[in-house]
Amino acid sequence: MSNIVVILGPNNSGSEIRMNETREAADRVGGIDLRFVDSGATFDEIVEQCRGAVVLLPQGAYANMTELAGKIGTLKLVQTFSAGTDYIDKAALAELGIDVANNGGANAVAVAEHAIGLMFSTNRKLDVQIDSVKAGTWMQIGGDRTEFHTLVGKRIGIVGLGRIGSRVAKRLAGWECELVFSDVVDHDADYVAATGAKRIEFDELISTSDIVTLHVPLDRVTRHMMSDREFEMMKPTAIIINTCRGPVVDENALIRALESREIFAAGLDVTEIEPIEADNPLPTMPNVVVTPHLATRAIESEWNAAQFTMENAGRIVRGETPDWIVKPV
């Protein structure tokens, strides 16, 4: 079995930093020949430089991934640094006998913390308060005081109790919330018990929660899982939080729900089109907080991603079964 593992990415300072961090992790794992290939090279040059690779780690989307995988011939695994794998054609790679794996929860803590930050910010209009100080208007923030809330006693509905959703629940345990979840996955009883969350059906979660927070992968099942029907079911005082993938939410339906006051607020780290379009009303709407898809932005996430991906690469090199495989849906 070959021990060649390739990082495919742009030739810039960011890639150099990632390469250095990942090389340190590869050295800790041992037995890995880690190489960097510039994604800006010609296709034929990339193919030639990837010869013999058994693991490929793309930094973001690469348009010719399936064709490249087929040309390499020796590839066993496409390993992502990210939690999401929606930008990879997993079905096409599966036909070639190549698995796809995500980062094993490397950024789960950072995203969970960010989701809770968005809950707090929307509940207390933290963005408006900060802007008022920067603008020199101090306490002139507007809004009725009945729109400002704590999280005590609120029902938090977690859609997806995986690595991120479970950490959201565990971190909210001391906030005196009621925690409920829905999931298509049947989690182990001990796993669920450790989160303190109670399982209920999706429709009940949507219609009874004060905050609905989304933690699901983007696939054909979850695309637009939150649309007009779901927003109409939500309480008029409810908040939607999305830190997974933008298209999980039907953005036009969300805008309609906010404008008609079907729901109270939204906290978003992701949008359907990124960067968000200049004419998109969401960033300037009252009771909406938008951050630029940087929920993972913590140095610990980078360290974890480097270590976890190299541990999985090491499994391939040793002829073992890799972890965190994401099946085509």
C-alpha positions as YAML, in Angstrom:
chain: A
units: angstrom
residues:
- id: 1
  name: MET
  ca: [0.00, 0.00, 0.00]
- id: 2
  name: SER
  ca: [1.29, 3.44, -0.94]
- id: 3
  name: ASN
  ca: [1.77, 5.99, 1.86]
- id: 4
  name: ILE
  ca: [1.38, 9.08, -0.33]
- id: 5
  name: VAL
  ca: [-1.16, 11.61, 0.96]
- id: 6
  name: VAL
  ca: [-1.81, 14.79, -1.03]
- id: 7
  name: ILE
  ca: [-3.19, 18.16, 0.02]
- id: 8
  name: LEU
  ca: [-4.67, 19.87, -3.05]
- id: 9
  name: GLY
  ca: [-5.08, 23.61, -2.65]
- id: 10
  name: PRO
  ca: [-4.15, 27.11, -3.77]
- id: 11
  name: ASN
  ca: [-0.51, 28.11, -3.50]
- id: 12
  name: ASN
  ca: [-0.84, 30.86, -0.90]
- id: 13
  name: SER
  ca: [0.15, 31.68, 2.67]
- id: 14
  name: GLY
  ca: [-2.98, 30.05, 4.08]
- id: 15
  name: SER
  ca: [-2.12, 26.76, 2.41]
- id: 16
  name: GLU
  ca: [1.45, 27.02, 3.66]
- id: 17
  name: ILE
  ca: [0.23, 27.38, 7.25]
- id: 18
  name: ARG
  ca: [-2.17, 24.46, 6.86]
- id: 19
  name: MET
  ca: [0.54, 22.34, 5.26]
- id: 20
  name: ASN
  ca: [2.92, 22.99, 8.15]
- id: 21
  name: GLU
  ca: [0.26, 22.16, 10.76]
- id: 22
  name: THR
  ca: [-0.79, 19.03, 8.89]
- id: 23
  name: ARG
  ca: [2.80, 17.91, 8.40]
- id: 24
  name: GLU
  ca: [3.36, 18.10, 12.16]
- id: 25
  name: ALA
  ca: [0.25, 15.94, 12.65]
- id: 26
  name: ALA
  ca: [1.45, 13.52, 9.95]
- id: 27
  name: ASP
  ca: [4.78, 13.18, 11.74]
- id: 28
  name: ARG
  ca: [2.96, 12.36, 14.98]
- id: 29
  name: VAL
  ca: [0.92, 9.67, 13.22]
- id: 30
  name: GLY
  ca: [3.95, 8.33, 11.35]
- id: 31
  name: GLY
  ca: [4.34, 6.47, 8.07]
- id: 32
  name: ILE
  ca: [2.76, 9.19, 5.91]
- id: 33
  name: ASP
  ca: [4.42, 10.79, 2.88]
- id: 34
  name: LEU
  ca: [2.56, 14.12, 2.86]
- id: 35
  name: ARG
  ca: [2.75, 16.27, -0.26]
- id: 36
  name: PHE
  ca: [1.22, 19.54, -1.42]
- id: 37
  name: VAL
  ca: [-0.11, 20.04, -4.97]
- id: 38
  name: ASP
  ca: [-1.10, 23.45, -6.30]
- id: 39
  name: SER
  ca: [-4.75, 23.38, -7.44]
- id: 40
  name: GLY
  ca: [-3.94, 26.23, -9.81]
- id: 41
  name: ALA
  ca: [-1.71, 24.01, -11.95]
- id: 42
  name: THR
  ca: [-3.01, 22.43, -15.15]
- id: 43
  name: PHE
  ca: [-5.12, 19.30, -14.82]
- id: 44
  name: ASP
  ca: [-2.42, 17.12, -16.37]
- id: 45
  name: GLU
  ca: [0.20, 18.56, -14.00]
- id: 46
  name: ILE
  ca: [-2.03, 17.86, -11.01]
- id: 47
  name: VAL
  ca: [-2.64, 14.29, -12.17]
- id: 48
  name: GLU
  ca: [1.10, 13.70, -12.55]
- id: 49
  name: GLN
  ca: [1.92, 15.15, -9.10]
- id: 50
  name: CYS
  ca: [-0.81, 13.04, -7.48]
- id: 51
  name: ARG
  ca: [0.44, 9.75, -8.91]
- id: 52
  name: GLY
  ca: [0.39, 7.00, -6.27]
- id: 53
  name: ALA
  ca: [-1.70, 8.95, -3.77]
- id: 54
  name: VAL
  ca: [-4.07, 6.91, -1.62]
- id: 55
  name: VAL
  ca: [-5.61, 9.90, 0.19]
- id: 56
  name: LEU
  ca: [-6.51, 13.29, -1.28]
- id: 57
  name: LEU
  ca: [-7.35, 16.30, 0.90]
- id: 58
  name: PRO
  ca: [-8.91, 19.11, -1.14]
- id: 59
  name: GLN
  ca: [-8.93, 22.59, 0.36]
- id: 60
  name: GLY
  ca: [-12.47, 23.50, -0.67]
- id: 61
  name: ALA
  ca: [-14.20, 22.57, -3.91]
- id: 62
  name: TYR
  ca: [-12.23, 21.31, -6.90]
- id: 63
  name: ALA
  ca: [-14.25, 21.21, -10.12]
- id: 64
  name: ASN
  ca: [-12.59, 18.13, -11.63]
- id: 65
  name: MET
  ca: [-12.49, 16.00, -8.48]
- id: 66
  name: THR
  ca: [-14.15, 12.88, -9.92]
- id: 67
  name: GLU
  ca: [-12.10, 12.96, -13.10]
- id: 68
  name: LEU
  ca: [-8.92, 13.53, -11.09]
- id: 69
  name: ALA
  ca: [-9.72, 10.64, -8.75]
- id: 70
  name: GLY
  ca: [-10.23, 8.34, -11.70]
- id: 71
  name: LYS
  ca: [-6.95, 9.42, -13.32]
- id: 72
  name: ILE
  ca: [-4.93, 8.90, -10.14]
- id: 73
  name: GLY
  ca: [-6.06, 5.28, -10.04]
- id: 74
  name: THR
  ca: [-4.65, 4.46, -6.58]
- id: 75
  name: LEU
  ca: [-6.95, 6.73, -4.56]
- id: 76
  name: LYS
  ca: [-8.85, 5.16, -1.65]
- id: 77
  name: LEU
  ca: [-10.17, 8.20, 0.22]
- id: 78
  name: VAL
  ca: [-11.08, 11.84, -0.34]
- id: 79
  name: GLN
  ca: [-10.67, 13.38, 3.10]
- id: 80
  name: THR
  ca: [-12.07, 16.83, 3.87]
- id: 81
  name: PHE
  ca: [-10.75, 19.33, 6.39]
- id: 82
  name: SER
  ca: [-14.37, 20.46, 6.82]
- id: 83
  name: ALA
  ca: [-17.45, 18.94, 8.44]
- id: 84
  name: GLY
  ca: [-19.49, 19.43, 5.27]
- id: 85
  name: THR
  ca: [-18.94, 17.31, 2.16]
- id: 86
  name: ASP
  ca: [-21.80, 18.68, 0.03]
- id: 87
  name: TYR
  ca: [-19.35, 20.12, -2.53]
- id: 88
  name: ILE
  ca: [-18.08, 16.62, -3.39]
- id: 89
  name: ASP
  ca: [-19.90, 14.19, -5.70]
- id: 90
  name: LYS
  ca: [-19.86, 11.25, -3.30]
- id: 91
  name: ALA
  ca: [-22.00, 9.03, -5.54]
- id: 92
  name: ALA
  ca: [-19.61, 9.41, -8.48]
- id: 93
  name: LEU
  ca: [-16.60, 8.68, -6.27]
- id: 94
  name: ALA
  ca: [-18.36, 5.66, -4.76]
- id: 95
  name: GLU
  ca: [-18.70, 4.21, -8.26]
- id: 96
  name: LEU
  ca: [-14.90, 4.40, -8.46]
- id: 97
  name: GLY
  ca: [-14.58, 2.61, -5.11]
- id: 98
  name: ILE
  ca: [-13.44, 5.79, -3.35]
- id: 99
  name: ASP
  ca: [-14.80, 6.81, 0.04]
- id: 100
  name: VAL
  ca: [-15.34, 10.35, 1.30]
- id: 101
  name: ALA
  ca: [-14.74, 11.27, 4.95]
- id: 102
  name: ASN
  ca: [-15.34, 14.47, 6.88]
- id: 103
  name: ASN
  ca: [-13.18, 15.95, 9.63]
- id: 104
  name: GLY
  ca: [-14.58, 13.89, 12.48]
- id: 105
  name: GLY
  ca: [-15.92, 16.82, 14.44]
- id: 106
  name: ALA
  ca: [-12.73, 18.88, 14.42]
- id: 107
  name: ASN
  ca: [-14.68, 22.14, 14.50]
- id: 108
  name: ALA
  ca: [-17.69, 20.90, 16.49]
- id: 109
  name: VAL
  ca: [-16.91, 22.88, 19.64]
- id: 110
  name: ALA
  ca: [-16.32, 26.13, 17.76]
- id: 111
  name: VAL
  ca: [-19.57, 25.83, 15.79]
- id: 112
  name: ALA
  ca: [-21.56, 24.87, 18.88]
- id: 113
  name: GLU
  ca: [-20.22, 27.91, 20.73]
- id: 114
  name: HIS
  ca: [-21.03, 30.12, 17.74]
- id: 115
  name: ALA
  ca: [-24.59, 28.80, 17.56]
- id: 116
  name: ILE
  ca: [-25.13, 29.66, 21.22]
- id: 117
  name: GLY
  ca: [-23.57, 33.07, 20.58]
- id: 118
  name: LEU
  ca: [-26.15, 33.69, 17.85]
- id: 119
  name: MET
  ca: [-28.94, 32.63, 20.22]
- id: 120
  name: PHE
  ca: [-27.72, 35.12, 22.81]
- id: 121
  name: SER
  ca: [-27.14, 37.89, 20.26]
- id: 122
  name: THR
  ca: [-30.59, 37.65, 18.69]
- id: 123
  name: ASN
  ca: [-32.32, 37.38, 22.06]
- id: 124
  name: ARG
  ca: [-30.56, 40.47, 23.41]
- id: 125
  name: LYS
  ca: [-30.02, 42.40, 20.15]
- id: 126
  name: LEU
  ca: [-26.32, 42.38, 20.90]
- id: 127
  name: ASP
  ca: [-25.42, 43.57, 17.40]
- id: 128
  name: VAL
  ca: [-27.67, 46.62, 17.80]
- id: 129
  name: GLN
  ca: [-26.14, 47.42, 21.18]
- id: 130
  name: ILE
  ca: [-22.60, 47.21, 19.81]
- id: 131
  name: ASP
  ca: [-23.49, 49.37, 16.80]
- id: 132
  name: SER
  ca: [-25.04, 52.00, 19.06]
- id: 133
  name: VAL
  ca: [-21.78, 52.40, 20.97]
- id: 134
  name: LYS
  ca: [-19.72, 52.59, 17.79]
- id: 135
  name: ALA
  ca: [-22.12, 55.16, 16.34]
- id: 136
  name: GLY
  ca: [-21.97, 57.28, 19.52]
- id: 137
  name: THR
  ca: [-25.70, 56.93, 20.21]
- id: 138
  name: TRP
  ca: [-25.16, 54.91, 23.39]
- id: 139
  name: MET
  ca: [-28.50, 53.60, 24.71]
- id: 140
  name: GLN
  ca: [-30.58, 54.72, 21.75]
- id: 141
  name: ILE
  ca: [-31.12, 51.24, 20.36]
- id: 142
  name: GLY
  ca: [-34.89, 51.24, 19.78]
- id: 143
  name: GLY
  ca: [-37.19, 48.27, 20.12]
- id: 144
  name: ASP
  ca: [-39.68, 47.43, 22.81]
- id: 145
  name: ARG
  ca: [-38.08, 46.01, 25.95]
- id: 146
  name: THR
  ca: [-40.40, 43.00, 25.70]
- id: 147
  name: GLU
  ca: [-38.27, 41.91, 22.73]
- id: 148
  name: PHE
  ca: [-35.21, 41.37, 24.95]
- id: 149
  name: HIS
  ca: [-35.03, 37.94, 26.58]
- id: 150
  name: THR
  ca: [-32.84, 35.59, 28.58]
- id: 151
  name: LEU
  ca: [-32.63, 31.89, 27.72]
- id: 152
  name: VAL
  ca: [-34.01, 30.75, 31.08]
- id: 153
  name: GLY
  ca: [-37.03, 28.52, 30.63]
- id: 154
  name: LYS
  ca: [-36.87, 28.62, 26.84]
- id: 155
  name: ARG
  ca: [-37.34, 25.45, 24.80]
- id: 156
  name: ILE
  ca: [-34.32, 24.98, 22.54]
- id: 157
  name: GLY
  ca: [-35.06, 22.66, 19.62]
- id: 158
  name: ILE
  ca: [-31.94, 21.02, 18.20]
- id: 159
  name: VAL
  ca: [-32.36, 19.58, 14.71]
- id: 160
  name: GLY
  ca: [-29.59, 17.00, 14.43]
- id: 161
  name: LEU
  ca: [-27.92, 15.72, 17.61]
- id: 162
  name: GLY
  ca: [-24.62, 14.80, 16.02]
- id: 163
  name: ARG
  ca: [-21.18, 16.03, 16.99]
- id: 164
  name: ILE
  ca: [-22.20, 19.71, 16.89]
- id: 165
  name: GLY
  ca: [-25.82, 19.45, 18.04]
- id: 166
  name: SER
  ca: [-24.84, 17.32, 21.04]
- id: 167
  name: ARG
  ca: [-22.27, 19.90, 22.10]
- id: 168
  name: VAL
  ca: [-24.83, 22.67, 21.82]
- id: 169
  name: ALA
  ca: [-27.05, 20.71, 24.20]
- id: 170
  name: LYS
  ca: [-24.24, 19.99, 26.68]
- id: 171
  name: ARG
  ca: [-23.16, 23.62, 26.75]
- id: 172
  name: LEU
  ca: [-26.69, 24.84, 27.36]
- id: 173
  name: ALA
  ca: [-27.19, 22.45, 30.27]
- id: 174
  name: GLY
  ca: [-26.38, 25.17, 32.80]
- id: 175
  name: TRP
  ca: [-28.50, 27.84, 31.11]
- id: 176
  name: GLU
  ca: [-31.74, 26.53, 32.63]
- id: 177
  name: CYS
  ca: [-33.26, 25.75, 29.22]
- id: 178
  name: GLU
  ca: [-35.52, 22.92, 28.15]
- id: 179
  name: LEU
  ca: [-33.62, 20.92, 25.54]
- id: 180
  name: VAL
  ca: [-35.37, 18.86, 22.86]
- id: 181
  name: PHE
  ca: [-34.10, 17.36, 19.61]
- id: 182
  name: SER
  ca: [-35.14, 15.57, 16.46]
- id: 183
  name: ASP
  ca: [-32.92, 13.44, 14.28]
- id: 184
  name: VAL
  ca: [-33.16, 10.82, 11.54]
- id: 185
  name: VAL
  ca: [-30.34, 8.96, 13.30]
- id: 186
  name: ASP
  ca: [-31.08, 6.62, 16.21]
- id: 187
  name: HIS
  ca: [-28.44, 7.60, 18.74]
- id: 188
  name: ASP
  ca: [-27.33, 5.36, 21.58]
- id: 189
  name: ALA
  ca: [-29.32, 5.89, 24.79]
- id: 190
  name: ASP
  ca: [-26.21, 6.82, 26.79]
- id: 191
  name: TYR
  ca: [-25.17, 9.31, 24.11]
- id: 192
  name: VAL
  ca: [-28.58, 11.02, 24.27]
- id: 193
  name: ALA
  ca: [-28.68, 10.95, 28.05]
- id: 194
  name: ALA
  ca: [-25.32, 12.74, 28.21]
- id: 195
  name: THR
  ca: [-26.78, 15.67, 26.26]
- id: 196
  name: GLY
  ca: [-29.78, 16.18, 28.55]
- id: 197
  name: ALA
  ca: [-32.04, 16.56, 25.51]
- id: 198
  name: LYS
  ca: [-35.39, 14.84, 25.01]
- id: 199
  name: ARG
  ca: [-36.28, 13.36, 21.62]
- id: 200
  name: ILE
  ca: [-39.50, 14.59, 19.96]
- id: 201
  name: GLU
  ca: [-40.85, 14.57, 16.41]
- id: 202
  name: PHE
  ca: [-39.64, 17.23, 14.00]
- id: 203
  name: ASP
  ca: [-43.04, 18.93, 13.59]
- id: 204
  name: GLU
  ca: [-43.52, 19.15, 17.35]
- id: 205
  name: LEU
  ca: [-40.04, 20.61, 17.73]
- id: 206
  name: ILE
  ca: [-40.70, 23.23, 15.06]
- id: 207
  name: SER
  ca: [-44.08, 24.26, 16.45]
- id: 208
  name: THR
  ca: [-43.19, 24.38, 20.17]
- id: 209
  name: SER
  ca: [-39.57, 25.57, 20.37]
- id: 210
  name: ASP
  ca: [-38.56, 29.10, 21.28]
- id: 211
  name: ILE
  ca: [-35.31, 28.63, 19.40]
- id: 212
  name: VAL
  ca: [-34.76, 26.17, 16.54]
- id: 213
  name: THR
  ca: [-31.08, 25.50, 15.82]
- id: 214
  name: LEU
  ca: [-30.05, 23.50, 12.74]
- id: 215
  name: HIS
  ca: [-27.17, 21.01, 12.76]
- id: 216
  name: VAL
  ca: [-27.62, 18.74, 9.75]
- id: 217
  name: PRO
  ca: [-25.56, 17.98, 6.64]
- id: 218
  name: LEU
  ca: [-26.69, 19.43, 3.32]
- id: 219
  name: ASP
  ca: [-28.06, 16.75, 1.00]
- id: 220
  name: ARG
  ca: [-31.14, 16.21, -1.17]
- id: 221
  name: VAL
  ca: [-33.21, 15.41, 1.94]
- id: 222
  name: THR
  ca: [-32.23, 18.44, 4.03]
- id: 223
  name: ARG
  ca: [-32.19, 21.05, 1.25]
- id: 224
  name: HIS
  ca: [-34.90, 23.61, 2.13]
- id: 225
  name: MET
  ca: [-36.04, 21.52, 5.08]
- id: 226
  name: MET
  ca: [-37.01, 24.87, 6.59]
- id: 227
  name: SER
  ca: [-39.43, 26.57, 4.19]
- id: 228
  name: ASP
  ca: [-42.87, 28.23, 4.23]
- id: 229
  name: ARG
  ca: [-44.61, 25.28, 5.90]
- id: 230
  name: GLU
  ca: [-42.11, 25.11, 8.75]
- id: 231
  name: PHE
  ca: [-41.97, 28.87, 9.34]
- id: 232
  name: GLU
  ca: [-45.77, 29.01, 9.45]
- id: 233
  name: MET
  ca: [-45.66, 26.32, 12.16]
- id: 234
  name: MET
  ca: [-43.18, 28.21, 14.33]
- id: 235
  name: LYS
  ca: [-44.20, 30.45, 17.20]
- id: 236
  name: PRO
  ca: [-44.29, 34.18, 16.32]
- id: 237
  name: THR
  ca: [-41.77, 34.73, 19.13]
- id: 238
  name: ALA
  ca: [-39.41, 32.00, 17.88]
- id: 239
  name: ILE
  ca: [-35.86, 32.34, 16.57]
- id: 240
  name: ILE
  ca: [-34.18, 30.26, 13.86]
- id: 241
  name: ILE
  ca: [-30.41, 29.61, 14.09]
- id: 242
  name: ASN
  ca: [-28.46, 28.18, 11.16]
- id: 243
  name: THR
  ca: [-24.76, 27.34, 11.41]
- id: 244
  name: CYS
  ca: [-24.72, 24.28, 9.11]
- id: 245
  name: ARG
  ca: [-25.32, 25.06, 5.42]
- id: 246
  name: GLY
  ca: [-27.26, 27.93, 3.84]
- id: 247
  name: PRO
  ca: [-29.50, 25.89, 1.50]
- id: 248
  name: VAL
  ca: [-30.91, 23.93, 4.45]
- id: 249
  name: VAL
  ca: [-33.09, 27.04, 4.81]
- id: 250
  name: ASP
  ca: [-35.26, 28.35, 1.98]
- id: 251
  name: GLU
  ca: [-33.98, 31.92, 2.19]
- id: 252
  name: ASN
  ca: [-36.89, 33.52, 0.35]
- id: 253
  name: ALA
  ca: [-39.29, 31.78, 2.74]
- id: 254
  name: LEU
  ca: [-37.23, 32.99, 5.69]
- id: 255
  name: ILE
  ca: [-37.37, 36.58, 4.45]
- id: 256
  name: ARG
  ca: [-41.13, 36.30, 4.03]
- id: 257
  name: ALA
  ca: [-41.49, 34.86, 7.53]
- id: 258
  name: LEU
  ca: [-39.45, 37.66, 9.06]
- id: 259
  name: GLU
  ca: [-41.23, 40.40, 7.12]
- id: 260
  name: SER
  ca: [-44.69, 39.05, 8.03]
- id: 261
  name: ARG
  ca: [-43.59, 38.43, 11.66]
- id: 262
  name: GLU
  ca: [-44.36, 34.72, 11.44]
- id: 263
  name: ILE
  ca: [-41.13, 34.36, 13.42]
- id: 264
  name: PHE
  ca: [-39.28, 36.84, 15.60]
- id: 265
  name: ALA
  ca: [-35.63, 36.62, 14.57]
- id: 266
  name: ALA
  ca: [-32.85, 34.74, 12.81]
- id: 267
  name: GLY
  ca: [-29.18, 34.13, 13.58]
- id: 268
  name: LEU
  ca: [-27.26, 32.95, 10.52]
- id: 269
  name: ASP
  ca: [-23.65, 32.01, 9.92]
- id: 270
  name: VAL
  ca: [-24.50, 30.65, 6.47]
- id: 271
  name: THR
  ca: [-26.59, 31.84, 3.53]
- id: 272
  name: GLU
  ca: [-27.76, 30.25, 0.28]
- id: 273
  name: ILE
  ca: [-25.32, 32.31, -1.78]
- id: 274
  name: GLU
  ca: [-21.93, 33.18, -0.29]
- id: 275
  name: PRO
  ca: [-20.66, 35.84, -0.10]
- id: 276
  name: ILE
  ca: [-24.20, 37.13, 0.48]
- id: 277
  name: GLU
  ca: [-25.51, 39.31, -2.35]
- id: 278
  name: ALA
  ca: [-25.38, 43.07, -1.87]
- id: 279
  name: ASP
  ca: [-29.15, 43.38, -2.37]
- id: 280
  name: ASN
  ca: [-30.06, 40.59, 0.07]
- id: 281
  name: PRO
  ca: [-32.20, 42.20, 2.79]
- id: 282
  name: LEU
  ca: [-31.20, 39.83, 5.61]
- id: 283
  name: PRO
  ca: [-28.10, 41.67, 6.94]
- id: 284
  name: THR
  ca: [-30.03, 44.93, 7.35]
- id: 285
  name: MET
  ca: [-33.28, 43.47, 8.67]
- id: 286
  name: PRO
  ca: [-34.16, 44.11, 12.31]
- id: 287
  name: ASN
  ca: [-33.82, 41.03, 14.51]
- id: 288
  name: VAL
  ca: [-31.39, 39.34, 12.12]
- id: 289
  name: VAL
  ca: [-27.74, 38.66, 12.91]
- id: 290
  name: VAL
  ca: [-25.56, 37.41, 10.04]
- id: 291
  name: THR
  ca: [-21.93, 36.30, 10.38]
- id: 292
  name: PRO
  ca: [-19.74, 35.38, 7.36]
- id: 293
  name: HIS
  ca: [-19.60, 31.55, 7.60]
- id: 294
  name: LEU
  ca: [-16.80, 31.69, 10.15]
- id: 295
  name: ALA
  ca: [-18.37, 29.69, 12.99]
- id: 296
  name: THR
  ca: [-15.41, 27.31, 12.71]
- id: 297
  name: ARG
  ca: [-12.92, 30.17, 13.08]
- id: 298
  name: ALA
  ca: [-10.85, 29.06, 16.06]
- id: 299
  name: ILE
  ca: [-7.25, 27.94, 16.06]
- id: 300
  name: GLU
  ca: [-8.30, 24.81, 17.96]
- id: 301
  name: SER
  ca: [-10.46, 23.83, 14.98]
- id: 302
  name: GLU
  ca: [-7.40, 24.02, 12.70]
- id: 303
  name: TRP
  ca: [-5.28, 21.96, 15.06]
- id: 304
  name: ASN
  ca: [-8.00, 19.35, 15.42]
- id: 305
  name: ALA
  ca: [-8.58, 19.19, 11.66]
- id: 306
  name: ALA
  ca: [-4.89, 18.60, 11.00]
- id: 307
  name: GLN
  ca: [-4.68, 15.84, 13.61]
- id: 308
  name: PHE
  ca: [-7.97, 14.11, 12.80]
- id: 309
  name: THR
  ca: [-7.40, 14.06, 9.04]
- id: 310
  name: MET
  ca: [-3.91, 12.64, 9.41]
- id: 311
  name: GLU
  ca: [-5.15, 9.96, 11.81]
- id: 312
  name: ASN
  ca: [-7.68, 8.92, 9.17]
- id: 313
  name: ALA
  ca: [-5.03, 9.04, 6.45]
- id: 314
  name: GLY
  ca: [-2.88, 6.82, 8.63]
- id: 315
  name: ARG
  ca: [-5.67, 4.25, 8.76]
- id: 316
  name: ILE
  ca: [-5.73, 4.11, 4.95]
- id: 317
  name: VAL
  ca: [-1.94, 3.84, 4.74]
- id: 318
  name: ARG
  ca: [-2.00, 0.93, 7.20]
- id: 319
  name: GLY
  ca: [-4.77, -0.82, 5.25]
- id: 320
  name: GLU
  ca: [-7.38, -0.17, 7.95]
- id: 321
  name: THR
  ca: [-10.95, 1.07, 7.56]
- id: 322
  name: PRO
  ca: [-11.18, 4.87, 7.83]
- id: 323
  name: ASP
  ca: [-13.54, 6.65, 10.21]
- id: 324
  name: TRP
  ca: [-16.18, 9.31, 9.51]
- id: 325
  name: ILE
  ca: [-17.24, 8.01, 6.10]
- id: 326
  name: VAL
  ca: [-20.08, 10.04, 4.58]
- id: 327
  name: LYS
  ca: [-22.33, 7.95, 2.36]
- id: 328
  name: PRO
  ca: [-24.04, 9.36, -0.75]
- id: 329
  name: VAL
  ca: [-27.64, 10.45, -0.10]
...
